[in-house]
Amino acid sequence: MKITEDIIYIGADDKTIDLFEGQYVVPNGISYNSYLIKDERNVIMDTIDKRKSKEWLENLEKALEGQSPDYLVVSHMEPDHAFNIGEIANKYPEMKIIGNQKTFVMLKQFFNIPNLEERKVEVKEGEEINIGKHTLQFFMAPMVHWPEVMVTYEKTEKIVFSADGFGKFGTLDVKEEWIEEARRYYFNIVGKYGAQVQALLKKLATLDVKMICPLHGPILKENLEYYIDKYNTWSSYTPEEDGILIAYASIYGNTANVAKKLAEKLEQKGEKKVILKDLARDDMADAIEDAFRYDKIIFAASSYNMGVFPPMEQFLNQLKAKNYQNRKIGIIENGTWAPSAGKCMKDIISNMKDITIYEPTITVMSTLNEETSKKLEELACKILEN
């Protein structure tokens, strides 16, 4: 597949993978993107995952049309992009490898490449390599989302090869909107590193960009302002939409009943966007996506072993690890003899930035009753007033 006259897509779709990175459900698979720039000197932009090595090597040979690659640019050393480096380094012994100082430290941990010191081309921020009609310029993007990541700007056709930035779950042939799976991808994989993404966006703002070629997901050619604006919103931890996520972790269904009653009261009072997530059953990555998407969240959980029911503990720790901040939250705990979930949830939340808590914590003693219903009514009013 041609991206432009001189740039050919040589990646592959993976429709059979069950868990991406060993943890994320990908119902529509994933694409591993790789590109070949054909010029006076041919340049491979990254390799792909071992699951599709055979297909990738075939695509590469077909695109080369009997020629050899002169350079391999290594944007990111994660194995879903770097697995085949050793294979083609041996296959094409004259090929040079372009990376930064951190790239080559990691490269030696994964591969034993003959004559690497003579073959490596170590680039620094802003440096350029001319390959004929095209000129490649390199910009460091550390911790987006590994420390060695860099992006490449092709100056002639004004294309950014963005590594994992602007990526998306799903194969290239799936017909779906970009936004949902791109958001889920961003917050679960890159979300911790908002400051680093902001730094990269500032660099991109100085460039005339006509196309973005990520390592996962579709090539972005039109309305680039939309995609860049989404990344700016996400990486600044600004709520994307007004709405209320009610995330609950219920053992026997009583806490679930309380969560659903609160949702009902909010909707009766005119709230148009109320989302319920069962943390024991719904996809955790979806719940994390929604937590970052909306400006308000209610955590409702059962007490368990003098702490909090594990699905909620996992959810909160995941949010903390992903730098969750700048939200309004409410807390509902349930317990039969010694409610402990509220304190446990607050202990984790106390490590998050710029969090406003709707006080007081609502304590449910076992089941939904008239008293609890009144407290939910009061909480619903507070949420809608603020």
N, C-alpha and C positions, 0 to 999 in steps of 0.2 A: 504494500500500500504506500503510495507516494504522499508525503506531507507537502512537499513542494517539488519543483523539478529536480532538485539536487539532494533532497532529504527523504529517505525511505524508512518507513516503519518496519522493524524486524522483530517486534515483540510477539507475545502470544497470550491468548486467553486461557484461563484455568477454570473450567466449569465443574470440576470434581472435588475441589478442595473443600474440606468440612470446616476447618477453623483456620483463619488467617492469623499468623503469628502465634498459633497454638491456643488462641483464646477468643477470637472474634468470629461470630457466625456470619457467613457471607452467602446468603441464599442465592444470589446471582453471580457467585464466583468472584474472580479478581483478574485484572489484566496485569501482566508484567511488561512494561514498556521499555523498548530499546530502539535506538535509531542509528542509521548509517548516513553520514554526510559524504557525498561523493564529490571530489574536487581533484585538484592536482595531487593532493594527499588525502587519502580516505580516512575518515574518523568514525569509530564506533562510539556511540554514546551509551555506555553501560551495558552489562550483560543482564541475564535474568535468572530466575529461580531454577533449581535442579529439576523441579517437577516438569519443566518444559524445555530442558536442555536440547533434546534432539530436534525439536521443532525450531528452536532459536538458531541452532547451528545451520540447519537447512535454509532458513530464511536469510541468514547472513551470507552464505555461499551464493545463493541465488542473486542477492542484491549486489554482491561484489563482481559478478559476471567474469570470473576468472582472475580478477585482480587480487591484491593483498591489502589488508588494512595497514596504514602507516601509524595510526595512533588509536589508543583506547583511552577515553576519558572516564575516570572513575569518580562519579558524583557522590557515591554513598557506598559504604562497605557492608551494609546489611546483606545477609546471604540471599535474600529474594532478588537482589540486584547484582550481586557480586559473585555468585557461585561459580560461574564459568570463566572467571578471569584466568585461573591456572590452565584450563583447557586450551583457550585460544592463545595464551602466552607461549605455550609449547608448540601449538600448531603454526603460529606465525612468529618465529624467533627474531625477526627484524622489527617487529611492531614495538613502538615505544608506548609507555604507559604514563598518562598525565594524571597527576593528583597533587595534593598538598602535603605538607610535612606530616600531618596526622594520618593521612591516607596511607602513607608508606609504612608507618608504624604498625597499623592494623593489617596491612597487606601481608606482612611477614608472619603475622600470627595465624593467618588462614592458609597461606600458600608458600611453597618453596620454588620461587621462579628463578631459573638460571639467568645469570648476568643482570640481575635486577638493577644494580647500581649504575650500570652502563645504559640501561634501557629506560630508567625513570626520568620523567620530566616534572620537576617539582615547581609548581606555580604558587604565586602569592596574590594577595588581593589586588584586583584590577589589571593584572598582567594579561597580555594578549599573545596569541599564536596565529599567524597567518597560514592558511592552507591552500591558497589560490584565490578564487573569487570570494571566499568566505574568511572571516576573521573571528576567532573565538576569544571572548574575554571572560575572565573567571572572577567570581565573587564568593567570598567565604560566607557560609551560613551555619556556623557552629550551633549545635543543639537544636537543629530543625530536621531531624530530632536526634541525631548522633553528633559527636563533636567534630568529626571530619567532613561533614557535609559541605559541598559547595555547589553553586549553580553556575551555568554557562550561558552567556549571552552571545548569540551569533549576530554580528553587527550588520551584515549585509542584508539579511532577510528579517532582521529585528525579532528574533525568536529567543525566548528564554527556556532553557532546559532546566526545569525547576526542582529536580530530585523528588523527594516525597511531598514537597509543597504543592498545593492545589490538586492533590490526589483524591481518589474516590474509590470506594468499594464497587464491585460489579465489573463484568466483562464489557468489552467495547461494543458488542452487538446487542446488549440489553437495552430495551426501550424504556427509559425512566428519566425523570427529572434529575439533574445533577445534584441539586441542593441537599436532599435528604441523606443520601449515602456519603456525600462529601462532608457534611456536617458530622455525621457519626464517625467517619474516618478521622476528621481533624481532632475532635475532642478526645477521642480514645487513644490516638497515637501521638499527636503533636501537642495536645492541649496544655500540657504542663508548661510549655516553653513559649508563652505568649510574648514575653519581652524580646526573645530572640527572633520570633516571627515579625514583630514590629520593626526590629532592626533591619531585617531582610527587606521588608516592604519599603522602607526608606531608601534602600539602595535601588530597588526596582523603580521607584518614583523618578529617579534621575535618568532612566532609560526610555527610549521610544520603543514600546513593546507592541508587536502586532500579533503575536501568537505565544501561547504557553504550552510546552510539552512536558507533562509530568511523568513520573515513573509508574504511576497507577492511574487508570481512568482515562477519559477522553482528552484529546488534544483540544485546547480552548482557542477558538479563532475569532469569535464575535463577542461583542458586548463585554470586553475584558474588564471594564469598570465594575460590572456587577460582581464578578468573581473576586476581584481585588478588594472591593468594598466589604464583601462577606468576610474575607480573611482579616481585614482590619477590625471589623466588629468582633469576631471570634477571639482574635489574639489580644484585644484590649479588655476582654472579659465583660464587655457591655452586653446586657440582655438584648437578644435579637427581637423578641416580641413580648408584648404584655400577655400574661397568662399565668395559670396556677397549676403546677405539678403537685399531685398528692402521691407521694411514694410511700407504700406501706409494706410492712413485713409482719405477717399474721400467722400464728401457729394453728389455731383451730377455727379461724374465721371471724372471731369477735372483733379483732382490730380491723379487719377488712370491712366489716359492717360499719364501724365508726368512720372509716375513711370514705366509704360510699355515701354515708349520711351527710358528711361535710360537703362532698361534691354536689349532692342534691340541693343542699341549702344555698350554696354559692350560685348554682344555676338558676334556682328560683328567684334569687335576688338580682339576676340579670347578667351574671358573669358568662361571657360567651366561650371562653377558652379554659376549660378544666380538664386536665389529663390525669387519669389514674394509672399507676404502675404497681403491679404486684411483684415485689422484688424477689420473691421465692420462685416465680414462674416466668415472668417476662424477661426478655433479653436485657442483661445488665448494661450492655453498651448502648442500647436504645434509651434506657433510663438516664444514663449519664448524658447522652445527647440532649434529652429534653431538659435536664437540670440546668444545662448551660443555655439552652434556647430561651427559656422563659424567665421572667423577673421575680417570680415568687415560687416558693416550694414549701410544702408541708411534709414533715417526716413523722410517720405514725408507725410505732413498733411495739411489739410485745416484749416484756421483760423475760430474761432467760439466763439461768445460772448466775444470778445477781448482776447481770449485765444487760445486754440487748440481744435480741434474736439475730443470729449470725448474718442473714441476708442484708439486714440494715447496717450492721457493723461493716460488712464488706463494701456496701455502697458508699457509706460515709468516708471510709478510708480511701476508696478509689477517688472520690471527689477531692479530698484533701491532697492526695498525691498529684492530682491534675490541676492544682492551684485554684480551686473553686473559690469565688469571691464576688463581692458586690451584688448581693442578693438579699431579699427579705424572706424570712423563714418562720414557720411555726412548728411546734413540737407537741406531739401527742404520744403519751406512753400508756401502756396497759399492764396490769398486774393483779394477781388475786390476793396476795398477802404482803408483798414487799416490793412495790413497783420500783424498778431500777433503770429502766430503759432511758428515761428522760435525762438523768445525770450522765449516763454513758454517752448518749448522743451529744449532749452539750460539751462534754470533755473533748470530743473529737472536733466539734464545730468551733470550739474556742481557738483552734489553730488556723482557722480560715480568716481571710482579710475582709474588712468592710461588710460584715454581716449584721443585719438588723433582725432581732428576734421579737416576734409577737409574744408578749408576756400576758398572762403566765402560761407555763406548760400545762396542758390539759392532762389530768390523770384520770384514766378509766379504771374502775375496779371491776374487772372481769367482763362485763357486758354493757352494751348500749342501754341506757335507761333515760328517764325523764331528766334527771340532773345533768347527765352527760350531754343530752340533746340541747339543753339550755346553754351549756358551755360552748358547744359547737356553733350555736346561733351567735353568741358573742364574738367568737373567733372569726366567723364569716363576716360580720360587720366590720371588725378591725381590718381584715384583709382588704375589703372593698373600699374602705375609707383611706387606706394608705397604699 
